[in-house]
Structure formats: C-alpha cells, structure tokens
Amino acid sequence: MHRLLSGPLSVEKHTIPIPNLPERLVGTVIAQLSDFHFDGLRLSGAMLANAIDHIHTLNPDLIALTGDFVTDNPRPIYELARRIKHLPSRYGMVAVLGNHDIQAPGARTTVTRALQQADIQVLWNDIAFPLGEDFPVVGFADYWSKEFDPHILDRLSPQTPRLVLSHNPDTAEPLAHWRVDLQLSGHTHGGQVYIPGIGSGPLVWKRIRQRVPRLIRNSIPFLSDRCFHVVRHWEWGQGLHRVGNNLLYVNRGLGTYLPGRFFCPPELTVITLKRT
C-alpha cells in the first residue's frame, strides 16, 4: 500500500508488569508484528524493510507474530518467510495464524509449512517454552476457525505466569476466565481510522449505524454488518486494555486496506517485561 495511504511505521514501546515473572526474565524484550497481508498490494516492500531494520536494531529476546501473513492467496508466504527468516531474537520466533491464513483451501497447511521451514514455531492450540517452562507461550487457533480452545490453559498451573498469542482480540472475553498475564493480538488494523479524542473509526460509525435501518446500512460502506463482523469489541481495537484481571495488547498491523489509514499508522510493538 502506498505510503500516502498507510503513513510511516510507528514503533510503540511499552513496559508491561507480569505478576511473579521469573527474576531472570525481568527486562525481556518482545517484538510483535501482525497483519502483514503480504500480497503485493497491502504491504509495501519499503514498509516491510523498515520494520525488519528496526528489529535488527532492537535485537529483541523474542519475536511474536500474530497472524494474517497473507490475504487471499497463500503463495506469497514463501517470499515473506524468506524475508523474515533471519530476524534476530535470542529465543527465536513464535507465531499464530489469522483468519486470512486459513480461509483459502489448503492455506493453513501452506502458511504453516512455510513458516516452519523458516524456523518459526507455529502454535495452533499449543504451548511452547522458548523462554523456559516457568513462562510458557500459549498460541491459539484462530477464533473464526471453530477450533479455538481456551481449555488449553488448563494444562498450566494457575500459579504459572504466561504469554498468550491470539490473532483476534475478541478472544480476550472467553479467556477472561483463565489467567492471561499478557495477550498479544492483531486483526483490527486499529480500525485504520482513528479520531483523536473519540477513538477508532468503527466506534464512531457504530453510533451512527444504530440509528440507520439494517436494509439501508448494509448498502453503505463502513455501516454494513460485514464491516462490523471484523471484531465485536472495537473498544479493544488497538493498544493496551484491561479485560477482567488480564492484560490485552492489540497491534495495529503492518498491512493497509483501502481507503487507507488516518491517525492510525502501521505498528511494530516493543514490549519490555517487568516483575510485580
């Protein structure tokens, strides 16, 4: 997507408190990238290169990739995997898939294989231990796949802090019944439009659409049911949120859809962990 429609890359840095974080992991840096939509249209080569350069400068301990690597055709995943394969990280890269990674026939297998061949661990209702058994990483199946299973968390002791990767932030609602010290999500693109003092564009349109009859609103862009099917909780459209006792962070993603972004730039998230 042209720079005029996406805006420059924004590097968002946050320090996140984790109760009972192992002392050896205090200061751990996690870089998060999401929603590449690498298809030759929605993510420019320059934007991807910029994100890669920033990560080389940061040299994080762990890289978390939270889905939607491709859009419709899964084949571009091989080129994307080649470009990100050598990103520096002390404990490697972990990933979950998004709805676009599984919607075409065979896409889930193709995307998973390409990422694994690039030494990126793909989690689908799985638990991994790149940071050690005392701080597991839990990665969920995409919410729309009908295979999302929060009971995977029952495998962990309630006393064990954990990092959760889940593409769709709506999963924070069912996951509120379990301990989730930090959930990293994407999917929303931050709404692509952000109105200072009000919030993401969809929140504004939501107020308007409530007063428009359904037969009419479904013929109007941004008011249709299809638009609001993207996510239920647009109030969690970007940034850090408290959901029950849990923390949720939603990355705005790298890829951009028409008509573009406004006060909602593509994002590389850099999280430093501290102990509480």
PAZAPA-4460 file (N, C-alpha, C; in steps of 0.05 Angstrom, whole numbers, plus 32768, in hexadecimal, padded with zeros to 4 digits):
% residues 276
    n_x    n_y    n_z   ca_x   ca_y   ca_z    c_x    c_y    c_z   seq   type   mol
   8011   7FE8   8000   8000   8000   8000   8012   8019   8000     1      M     A
   800B   802C   7FF0   801B   8045   7FED   801E   8053   8008     2      H     A
   8035   805E   800C   803B   806C   8026   8026   8081   802D     3      R     A
   801B   808E   8018   8007   80A3   801E   7FEE   8097   802A     4      L     A
   7FE8   807D   8024   7FD0   8071   802F   7FD5   8063   804A     5      L     A
   7FEE   805C   804F   7FF4   804D   8068   8001   805F   807D     6      S     A
   8011   8073   8075   8020   8083   8088   8039   8074   808F     7      G     A
   804C   8081   809D   8065   8074   80A5   8062   8060   80BB     8      P     A
   8075   804E   80BE   8074   803B   80D3   8077   8048   80EE     9      L     A
   8068   803F   8102   806A   8049   811D   8074   8033   812F    10      S     A
   8089   8038   813F   8093   8025   8152   8088   802C   816D    11      V     A
   8077   801B   8177   806A   801F   8191   8078   800F   81A7    12      E     A
   8082   801E   81BB   8091   8011   81D0   8081   8011   81EA    13      K     A
   8080   7FFA   81F7   8070   7FF8   8210   8080   7FE6   8224    14      H     A
   807E   7FED   823D   8088   7FDC   8253   8070   7FD0   8261    15      T     A
   806E   7FB5   8261   8057   7FA7   826B   805D   7F98   8284    16      I     A
   804E   7F9C   829A   8053   7F8D   82B2   8047   7F71   82B1    17      P     A
   8056   7F5D   82BA   804D   7F41   82BA   8050   7F38   82D7    18      I     A
   8039   7F31   82E4   803B   7F26   82FF   804C   7F0D   8301    19      P     A
   805F   7F0D   8313   8070   7EF6   8318   8081   7EEE   8300    20      N     A
   8087   7F01   82EF   8099   7EFC   82D9   80B4   7EF1   82E4    21      L     A
   80BE   7EDB   82D9   80D8   7ED2   82E2   80ED   7EE8   82E1    22      P     A
   80FD   7EE9   82F6   8111   7EFF   82F8   8123   7F01   82E0    23      E     A
   812A   7EE9   82D5   813D   7EE9   82BF   8131   7EF5   82A5    24      R     A
   8116   7EF8   82A4   8108   7F03   828D   8102   7F20   828F    25      L     A
   8108   7F2C   82A6   8104   7F49   82A9   8115   7F58   8294    26      V     A
   8108   7F69   8285   8115   7F78   8270   8114   7F6A   8255    27      G     A
   8107   7F53   8253   8104   7F45   823A   80F5   7F57   8226    28      T     A
   80FF   7F58   820D   80F3   7F68   81F8   80E5   7F56   81E4    29      V     A
   80CC   7F5C   81DF   80BC   7F4D   81CB   80B4   7F60   81B5    30      I     A
   80BA   7F59   819D   80B1   7F69   8186   8099   7F5B   8179    31      A     A
   8084   7F6A   8174   806C   7F5F   8167   8066   7F6C   814C    32      Q     A
   8062   7F5A   8138   8059   7F63   811E   803F   7F54   8118    33      L     A
   802D   7F61   8109   8013   7F55   8104   8008   7F5E   80E9    34      S     A
   7FF6   7F4F   80DE   7FE6   7F57   80C7   7FF7   7F62   80B0    35      D     A
   8009   7F52   80A6   801A   7F59   8090   8009   7F5D   8076    36      F     A
   7FF7   7F4B   8071   7FE8   7F4B   8058   7FFB   7F4E   8040    37      H     A
   800F   7F3D   8040   8024   7F3E   802C   801A   7F32   8012    38      F     A
   8011   7F44   8000   8005   7F3B   7FE7   800C   7F4D   7FCF    39      D     A
   801F   7F5F   7FD4   8027   7F71   7FBE   8017   7F8A   7FBC    40      G     A
   8002   7F8C   7FCC   7FF0   7FA3   7FCB   7FEE   7FB1   7FE6    41      L     A
   7FEA   7FA2   7FFB   7FE3   7FAE   8015   7FFB   7FB4   8027    42      R     A
   8012   7FAA   801F   802B   7FB0   802F   8041   7FB5   801B    43      L     A
   804C   7FCD   801C   8062   7FD4   800A   807C   7FC7   8013    44      S     A
   808E   7FC2   8000   80A8   7FB7   8007   80B8   7FCA   8019    45      G     A
   80B4   7FE4   8015   80C2   7FF7   8026   80B9   7FF6   8043    46      A     A
   809E   7FF3   8047   8094   7FF1   8062   809E   7FD8   8070    47      M     A
   809E   7FC1   8062   80A8   7FA9   806E   80C6   7FAB   8074    48      L     A
   80D5   7FB7   8062   80F2   7FBA   8066   80F7   7FCC   807E    49      A     A
   80E7   7FE1   8082   80EA   7FF3   8098   80E5   7FE4   80B3    50      N     A
   80D0   7FD4   80B3   80CB   7FC4   80CC   80E2   7FB1   80D2    51      A     A
   80EC   7FA4   80BD   8103   7F91   80C0   811B   7FA0   80CA    52      I     A
   8121   7FB7   80C0   8138   7FC7   80C9   8136   7FCE   80E6    53      D     A
   811D   7FD6   80EE   8119   7FDD   810A   811E   7FC5   811D    54      H     A
   8115   7FAE   8115   8119   7F97   8125   8137   7F8F   8127    55      I     A
   8145   7F93   8112   8162   7F8E   8112   8170   7FA1   8126    56      H     A
   8166   7FB9   8127   8171   7FCD   813A   816A   7FC5   8157    57      T     A
   8152   7FBC   815B   8148   7FB5   8176   8155   7F9C   8181    58      L     A
   8159   7F88   816F   8163   7F6E   8177   8154   7F63   818F    59      N     A
   8139   7F5E   818B   8128   7F56   81A2   812E   7F3A   81AB    60      P     A
   8123   7F33   81C2   8127   7F18   81CD   8114   7F04   81C0    61      D     A
   80FC   7F0D   81B9   80E8   7EFC   81AC   80D8   7F0C   8198    62      L     A
   80D1   7F00   8182   80C0   7F0D   816E   80A5   7EFE   816D    63      I     A
   808F   7F0C   8170   8074   7F01   816F   8066   7F0B   8156    64      A     A
   805C   7EF8   8146   804E   7EFF   812D   8031   7EF6   8130    65      L     A
   801F   7F09   812E   8003   7F03   8136   7FEF   7F02   811E    66      T     A
   7FF8   7EF6   8108   7FE6   7EEE   80F3   7FE0   7F00   80DC    67      G     A
   7FD1   7EF6   80C9   7FCA   7F02   80AF   7FE4   7F0A   80A1    68      D     A
   7FF4   7EF5   809B   800C   7EF8   808C   8006   7EFE   806E    69      F     A
   7FF0   7EF2   8065   7FE7   7EF5   8049   7FCB   7F00   8049    70      V     A
   7FC0   7F04   8031   7FA4   7F0E   802F   7F91   7EF9   8023    71      T     A
   7F92   7EF5   8009   7F81   7EE1   7FFC   7F91   7EC9   7FF2    72      D     A
   7FA6   7ECE   7FE3   7FB7   7EB9   7FD8   7FCD   7EB3   7FEC    73      N     A
   7FD1   7E9A   7FF5   7FE6   7E94   8008   8002   7E93   7FFD    74      P     A
   8005   7E92   7FE3   801F   7E8E   7FD7   8034   7EA3   7FDF    75      R     A
   802D   7EBD   7FE2   8041   7ED1   7FEA   804F   7ECB   8004    76      P     A
   8044   7EB9   8014   8050   7EB3   802E   806D   7EAA   802B    77      I     A
   8074   7E9D   8015   808F   7E93   8013   80A3   7EAA   8010    78      Y     A
   809C   7EBF   8002   80AD   7ED6   7FFF   80AE   7EE5   801A    79      E     A
   8098   7EE8   8027   8098   7EF6   8041   80A9   7EE7   8055    80      L     A
   80A5   7ECC   8056   80B5   7EBC   8069   80D3   7EBF   8063    81      A     A
   80DB   7EC1   8049   80F7   7EC4   8042   8101   7EDF   804D    82      R     A
   80F1   7EF4   804C   80F9   7F0E   8055   80FC   7F11   8073    83      R     A
   80EB   7F03   8082   80EC   7F06   809F   80FB   7EEF   80AD    84      I     A
   8105   7EDC   809E   8111   7EC4   80AA   8129   7ECB   80BC    85      K     A
   8138   7EDF   80B4   8151   7EE5   80C3   814E   7EFC   80D6    86      H     A
   8135   7F03   80DE   8132   7F17   80F3   8140   7F0E   810C    87      L     A
   814E   7F20   8119   815D   7F18   8131   814B   7F17   814A    88      P     A
   814E   7F01   8159   8140   7EFF   8172   814D   7EE9   8182    89      S     A
   8152   7EEF   819B   8161   7EDC   81AC   8152   7EC1   81AF    90      R     A
   8138   7EC2   81B1   8128   7EAA   81B5   8117   7EA2   819D    91      Y     A
   811C   7EAE   8186   810E   7EA6   816E   80F4   7EB5   8169    92      G     A
   80E4   7EA9   8158   80CB   7EB5   8150   80B4   7EA1   8154    93      M     A
   809D   7EAB   815E   8085   7E9B   8161   806F   7EA9   8152    94      V     A
   805C   7E9A   8148   8047   7EA5   8137   802C   7E97   813C    95      A     A
   8017   7EA5   8137   7FFC   7E9A   8134   7FF1   7EA3   8119    96      V     A
   7FDD   7E95   8110   7FD1   7E9B   80F6   7FB8   7EAC   80FA    97      L     A
   7FB2   7EBC   80E5   7F9A   7ECD   80E5   7F85   7EC2   80D2    98      G     A
   7F6E   7ECF   80D1   7F58   7EC5   80C1   7F60   7EC4   80A3    99      N     A
   7F70   7ED7   8099   7F78   7ED7   807D   7F8C   7EC1   8077   100      H     A
   7F99   7EB7   808B   7FAD   7EA1   8086   7FA0   7E86   8083   101      D     A
   7F86   7E85   8088   7F79   7E6A   8087   7F60   7E6A   8075   102      I     A
   7F5A   7E81   8068   7F40   7E82   805A   7F41   7E75   803E   103      Q     A
   7F57   7E75   8030   7F58   7E68   8016   7F5E   7E4A   801A   104      A     A
   7F54   7E39   8008   7F5A   7E1D   800A   7F78   7E17   800C   105      P     A
   7F7F   7E09   8020   7F9B   7E01   8024   7FAD   7E17   802F   106      G     A
   7FA2   7E2F   8035   7FB2   7E45   803E   7FBF   7E40   8059   107      A     A
   7FB1   7E34   806B   7FBC   7E2F   8085   7FD5   7E1E   8083   108      R     A
   7FD4   7E09   8073   7FEB   7DF7   8070   8002   7E06   8062   109      T     A
   7FFC   7E16   804E   8011   7E24   803F   801F   7E38   8051   110      T     A
   800F   7E48   805F   801B   7E5D   8070   802B   7E51   8087   111      V     A
   8020   7E3D   8093   802E   7E2F   80A9   8048   7E23   80A0   112      T     A
   8048   7E16   8089   8060   7E09   807F   8076   7E1E   8079   113      R     A
   806E   7E33   806C   8082   7E48   8064   808E   7E54   807D   114      A     A
   807E   7E5A   8091   8089   7E66   80AA   809B   7E52   80B9   115      L     A
   8093   7E39   80BA   80A3   7E25   80C8   80BE   7E21   80B9   116      Q     A
   80BE   7E22   809F   80D6   7E1F   808F   80E9   7E37   8095   117      Q     A
   80DE   7E4D   809E   80EE   7E65   80A5   80F5   7E65   80C3   118      A     A
   80F1   7E4E   80D0   80F8   7E4B   80EC   80E6   7E5D   80FE   119      D     A
   80CE   7E61   80F5   80BA   7E70   8105   80A6   7E5B   8110   120      I     A
   80A4   7E5A   812B   8092   7E47   8137   8075   7E51   8136   121      Q     A
   8064   7E41   8129   8048   7E48   8126   8037   7E39   813A   122      V     A
   8028   7E48   814A   8018   7E3C   815F   7FFA   7E3D   8157   123      L     A
   7FED   7E26   815A   7FD1   7E23   8154   7FC5   7E14   816B   124      W     A
   7FBB   7E22   817F   7FB3   7E16   8198   7FCA   7E06   81A4   125      N     A
   7FE1   7E13   81A6   7FF9   7E06   81B0   8007   7E18   81C5   126      D     A
   8019   7E0B   81D4   8029   7E19   81E8   8046   7E14   81E1   127      I     A
   8055   7E2A   81E0   8072   7E28   81DB   8081   7E35   81F2   128      A     A
   809B   7E2E   81F4   80AB   7E38   820A   80C5   7E44   8201   129      F     A
   80C4   7E57   81EF   80DD   7E64   81E6   80EB   7E74   81FC   130      P     A
   80DB   7E7E   820F   80E6   7E8D   8225   80EA   7E7C   823F   131      L     A
   80E4   7E62   823D   80E7   7E51   8254   80CC   7E47   825E   132      G     A
   80CB   7E32   826C   80B2   7E26   8276   80A4   7E37   828B   133      E     A
   80B2   7E4B   8296   80A6   7E5C   82AA   8099   7E75   829E   134      D     A
   809A   7E77   8283   808B   7E8D   8276   8084   7E83   8259   135      F     A
   806F   7E72   8258   8068   7E66   823E   805B   7E7A   822B   136      P     A
   805B   7E73   8212   804D   7E83   81FD   8037   7E71   81F2   137      V     A
   801E   7E7B   81F4   8007   7E6C   81EB   7FFD   7E79   81D1   138      V     A
   7FFA   7E69   81BC   7FF0   7E73   81A3   7FD6   7E65   819B   139      G     A
   7FC2   7E74   8194   7FA7   7E69   818F   7FA1   7E67   8171   140      F     A
   7F8F   7E55   816A   7F84   7E54   8150   7F74   7E6D   814B   141      A     A
   7F71   7E75   8132   7F62   7E8E   812C   7F45   7E8B   8136   142      D     A
   7F3B   7EA0   8141   7F20   7EA0   814D   7F0B   7E97   8139   143      Y     A
   7F0E   7E9F   8120   7EF9   7E98   810C   7EFC   7E7C   8100   144      W     A
   7F11   7E6E   8109   7F15   7E53   80FE   7F03   7E3E   810A   145      S     A
   7EF6   7E45   8120   7EE6   7E33   8130   7EF6   7E1E   813F   146      K     A
   7F11   7E22   813F   7F22   7E10   814E   7F2F   7E1E   8166   147      E     A
   7F29   7E38   816A   7F33   7E46   8181   7F2B   7E38   819B   148      F     A
   7F3F   7E32   81AB   7F39   7E22   81C3   7F47   7E2E   81DC   149      D     A
   7F39   7E3F   81EB   7F45   7E4B   8203   7F4D   7E37   8218   150      P     A
   7F42   7E1F   8217   7F48   7E0B   822C   7F65   7E01   822A   151      H     A
   7F73   7E09   8215   7F90   7E03   8214   7F9E   7E0E   822D   152      I     A
   7F93   7E24   8237   7FA0   7E31   824E   7F9D   7E20   8268   153      L     A
   7F8B   7E0D   8267   7F88   7DFB   827E   7FA1   7DE9   8282   154      D     A
   7FB2   7DE8   826E   7FCA   7DD8   8270   7FDF   7DE5   8282   155      R     A
   7FDB   7DFF   8287   7FEE   7E0F   8297   7FE4   7E13   82B3   156      L     A
   7FF7   7E14   82C5   7FF0   7E1B   82E1   7FE7   7E38   82E2   157      S     A
   7FD2   7E3E   82F2   7FC9   7E5A   82F5   7FDF   7E6C   8300   158      P     A
   7FF3   7E60   830D   8009   7E70   8318   801E   7E77   8303   159      Q     A
   801C   7E6C   82EB   8031   7E70   82D7   802A   7E87   82C5   160      T     A
   803A   7E9C   82C4   8035   7EB3   82B2   8038   7EA9   8295   161      P     A
   802A   7EB7   8283   802C   7EAE   8267   8026   7EC5   8254   162      R     A
   8031   7EC1   823C   802B   7ED3   8225   8019   7EC5   8212   163      L     A
   8004   7ED3   8208   7FF1   7EC7   81F6   7FF1   7ED5   81DB   164      V     A
   7FF1   7EC6   81C6   7FEE   7ED1   81AB   7FD4   7EC8   819F   165      L     A
   7FC4   7EDB   8196   7FAA   7ED5   818A   7FA3   7EEB   8177   166      S     A
   7FA0   7EE4   815D   7F9D   7EF8   8148   7F86   7F0B   814E   167      H     A
   7F6F   7F01   8155   7F57   7F11   8158   7F53   7F1A   8175   168      N     A
   7F53   7F34   817A   7F50   7F3E   8196   7F36   7F37   81A4   169      P     A
   7F22   7F30   8194   7F08   7F27   81A1   7F0C   7F0F   81B3   170      D     A
   7F22   7F00   81AE   7F27   7EE8   81BF   7F2D   7EF0   81DC   171      T     A
   7F33   7F09   81E1   7F39   7F12   81FC   7F21   7F0E   820E   172      A     A
   7F09   7F0F   8202   7EF1   7F0C   8212   7EEE   7EEF   821E   173      E     A
   7EEF   7EDA   820D   7EEF   7EBF   8219   7F07   7EB9   822A   174      P     A
   7F1E   7EC4   8222   7F37   7EBF   8231   7F37   7ECC   824C   175      L     A
   7F25   7EDE   8251   7F24   7EEC   826B   7F1E   7ED9   8282   176      A     A
   7F15   7EC1   827C   7F10   7EAD   8291   7F2A   7E9E   8299   177      H     A
   7F40   7EA4   828B   7F5A   7E98   8292   7F6E   7EAD   8297   178      W     A
   7F84   7EA5   82A2   7F9A   7EB8   82A6   7FA8   7EBD   828B   179      R     A
   7FA9   7ED6   8284   7FB8   7EDF   826C   7FC7   7EF8   8274   180      V     A
   7FE0   7EF5   8279   7FF0   7F0D   8282   7FF3   7F21   826C   181      D     A
   7FF6   7F18   8254   7FF7   7F2B   823D   7FEE   7F1C   8224   182      L     A
   7FDA   7F26   8217   7FD1   7F1B   81FD   7FD9   7F2F   81E7   183      Q     A
   7FE6   7F24   81D2   7FED   7F34   81BB   7FDB   7F2D   81A4   184      L     A
   7FCE   7F40   8198   7FBB   7F3C   8182   7FC0   7F50   816C   185      S     A
   7FB1   7F4D   8156   7FB2   7F60   813F   7F96   7F61   8134   186      G     A
   7F93   7F5C   811A   7F7A   7F58   810C   7F6A   7F71   8105   187      H     A
   7F6A   7F85   8116   7F59   7F9C   8112   7F65   7FB2   8100   188      T     A
   7F7F   7FB2   80FD   7F8E   7FC8   80EF   7F89   7FE2   80FE   189      H     A
   7F81   7FE0   8117   7F7C   7FF8   8127   7F63   8008   811E   190      G     A
   7F53   7FFB   810C   7F3D   8009   8100   7F44   8018   80E7   191      G     A
   7F5F   801B   80E2   7F6B   8029   80CC   7F66   8047   80CD   192      Q     A
   7F51   804F   80DA   7F4B   806C   80DD   7F48   8071   80FB   193      V     A
   7F57   8085   8105   7F56   808B   8122   7F50   80A9   8124   194      Y     A
   7F3B   80B0   8133   7F34   80CB   8137   7F3C   80D4   8153   195      I     A
   7F50   80E6   8155   7F5A   80EE   8170   7F43   80F8   8182   196      P     A
   7F43   80EE   819A   7F2F   80F6   81AE   7F16   80E6   81AD   197      G     A
   7F13   80D6   8197   7EFA   80C6   8194   7F01   80A8   8193   198      I     A
   7F14   80A1   8182   7F1C   8085   8180   7F1D   807C   8164   199      G     A
   7F1D   8061   8160   7F1F   8056   8146   7F06   805C   8135   200      S     A
   7F0A   805D   811B   7EF4   8063   8109   7EDC   8051   810D   201      G     A
   7EDF   8037   810F   7EC8   8025   8113   7EB7   802C   812B   202      P     A
   7EC3   8036   8141   7EB4   803E   8158   7EA1   8056   8151   203      L     A
   7EAB   8068   8140   7E9B   807F   8138   7E84   8076   8126   204      V     A
   7E8B   8064   8112   7E77   805A   8100   7E62   804A   810F   205      W     A
   7E6B   803C   8124   7E58   802B   8134   7E41   803C   813F   206      K     A
   7E48   8054   8149   7E34   8065   8154   7E20   806F   813F   207      R     A
   7E2B   8073   8126   7E1A   807C   8111   7E08   8065   8107   208      I     A
   7E14   804D   8103   7E05   8037   80F7   7DED   802E   8109   209      R     A
   7DEF   8033   8123   7DD9   802B   8134   7DBF   803A   812E   210      Q     A
   7DC2   8051   8120   7DAB   8061   8119   7DA2   805D   80FC   211      R     A
   7DB0   804B   80ED   7DAA   8047   80D1   7D9D   802B   80CE   212      V     A
   7D87   8029   80C0   7D7A   800F   80BC   7D8D   7FFB   80AE   213      P     A
   7D8C   7FE2   80B6   7D9E   7FCE   80AC   7D9E   7FCC   808E   214      R     A
   7D87   7FCD   8081   7D86   7FCB   8064   7D95   7FE1   8056   215      L     A
   7D96   7FF8   8062   7DA5   800E   8057   7DC2   800D   805D   216      I     A
   7DC9   8008   8077   7DE5   8009   807F   7DF6   7FF3   8071   217      R     A
   7DEA   7FDD   806A   7DFA   7FC8   805D   7E02   7FCF   8040   218      N     A
   7DF7   7FE5   8036   7DFF   7FEE   801B   7E13   8006   801D   219      S     A
   7E1A   800D   8036   7E2C   8024   803A   7E47   801B   8045   220      I     A
   7E5D   8021   8038   7E78   8019   8042   7E7C   8023   805F   221      P     A
   7E89   8013   806F   7E8F   8019   808B   7E77   8017   809E   222      F     A
   7E5F   8014   8093   7E47   8010   80A4   7E3C   7FF4   80A2   223      L     A
   7E46   7FE5   808E   7E3B   7FCA   8089   7E42   7FB6   809F   224      S     A
   7E32   7FA2   80A1   7E37   7F8C   80B4   7E52   7F7F   80AF   225      D     A
   7E59   7F7E   8095   7E73   7F71   808E   7E8A   7F80   809B   226      R     A
   7E89   7F9A   809B   7E9F   7FAA   80A7   7EA0   7FA4   80C5   227      C     A
   7E8A   7FA2   80D2   7E8A   7F9F   80EF   7E8D   7F82   80F7   228      F     A
   7E8E   7F70   80E3   7E93   7F54   80E9   7EB1   7F50   80EF   229      H     A
   7EC2   7F63   80E7   7EDF   7F60   80EB   7EE5   7F5A   8108   230      V     A
   7ED9   7F69   811A   7EDE   7F65   8137   7EC6   7F70   8146   231      V     A
   7EC0   7F63   815C   7EA9   7F6C   816C   7EB2   7F83   817F   232      R     A
   7EC9   7F80   818B   7ED2   7F94   819E   7EE4   7FA9   8191   233      H     A
   7ED8   7FBC   8183   7EE8   7FD0   8176   7EF5   7FE3   818B   234      W     A
   7EEB   7FE2   81A4   7EF8   7FF2   81B9   7F14   7FE7   81BF   235      E     A
   7F19   7FCF   81B6   7F34   7FC3   81BA   7F43   7FC5   819F   236      W     A
   7F3D   7FD7   818E   7F47   7FD8   8173   7F65   7FDC   8171   237      G     A
   7F72   7FE8   8184   7F8F   7FEC   8184   7F98   7FF2   81A0   238      Q     A
   7FB2   7FED   81A5   7FBE   7FF5   81BF   7FB9   7FE1   81D5   239      G     A
   7FBE   7FEB   81ED   7FBD   7FDB   8206   7FA3   7FDD   8214   240      L     A
   7F97   7FC6   821C   7F7D   7FC6   822A   7F7D   7FB2   8241   241      H     A
   7F6E   7FB9   8255   7F69   7FA6   826B   7F4F   7F98   8265   242      R     A
   7F4F   7F7D   8264   7F37   7F6D   8260   7F34   7F5B   8278   243      V     A
   7F23   7F62   828A   7F22   7F53   82A4   7F3C   7F57   82B2   244      G     A
   7F49   7F41   82B9   7F63   7F42   82C7   7F7A   7F41   82B3   245      N     A
   7F74   7F3F   829A   7F88   7F3A   8285   7F90   7F53   8276   246      N     A
   7FA7   7F52   8269   7FB0   7F68   8258   7FB0   7F5F   823B   247      L     A
   7FA6   7F71   822A   7FA4   7F6C   820D   7FB2   7F83   81FF   248      L     A
   7FC4   7F7B   81EC   7FD0   7F90   81DB   7FC9   7F89   81BE   249      Y     A
   7FBF   7F9D   81B0   7FB6   7F99   8194   7FC8   7FAB   8182   250      V     A
   7FD7   7F9D   8170   7FE9   7FAA   815D   7FD8   7FB3   8145   251      N     A
   7FDF   7FCA   813A   7FD0   7FD5   8123   7FD7   7FC7   8108   252      R     A
   7FEC   7FB7   8108   7FF3   7FA9   80F0   8004   7FB9   80DD   253      G     A
   8010   7FAB   80C9   8020   7FB8   80B5   8010   7FBD   809B   254      L     A
   7FFE   7FAB   8094   7FEF   7FAE   807B   7FDA   7FC3   807D   255      G     A
   7FD2   7FCD   8065   7FBE   7FE2   8064   7FAA   7FDC   804E   256      T     A
   7F91   7FDE   8055   7F7B   7FDB   8042   7F71   7FF7   8038   257      Y     A
   7F65   7FF7   8021   7F58   8010   8018   7F41   8016   802C   258      L     A
   7F3C   8030   8031   7F46   8048   8024   7F60   8052   8030   259      P     A
   7F6C   8043   8042   7F86   804B   804F   7F83   8051   806C   260      G     A
   7F99   805B   8078   7F9A   8061   8094   7F9A   807F   8099   261      R     A
   7F8E   8086   80B1   7F8D   80A2   80B9   7F92   80A3   80D7   262      F     A
   7FA8   80AF   80DF   7FB0   80B0   80FB   7FB1   8094   8107   263      F     A
   7FB8   8080   80F7   7FB8   8064   80FF   7FCF   8056   80F0   264      C     A
   7FE8   805D   80F5   7FFE   8053   80E4   8004   8036   80E9   265      P     A
   8011   8029   80D5   801A   800D   80D9   802C   800C   80F2   266      P     A
   802D   7FF4   80FE   803A   7FF3   8119   804D   7FDB   811C   267      E     A
   8063   7FE1   8128   8075   7FCE   8134   8074   7FD2   8152   268      L     A
   806C   7FBE   8161   806A   7FC0   817E   8083   7FB5   818B   269      T     A
   808D   7FC3   819F   80A4   7FBB   81AE   809C   7FBB   81CC   270      V     A
   809C   7FA3   81D8   8093   7FA0   81F3   80AA   7F97   8205   271      I     A
   80AE   7FA5   821B   80C2   7F9D   822F   80B3   7F93   8247   272      T     A
   80BA   7F7C   8250   80AD   7F70   8267   80BA   7F78   8282   273      L     A
   80A9   7F7E   8295   80B3   7F83   82B0   80A3   7F72   82C4   274      K     A
   80AD   7F6F   82DC   80A0   7F5E   82F0   8090   7F6F   8303   275      R     A
   8078   7F64   830B   8069   7F71   8321   8064   7F5C   8337   276      T     A
***
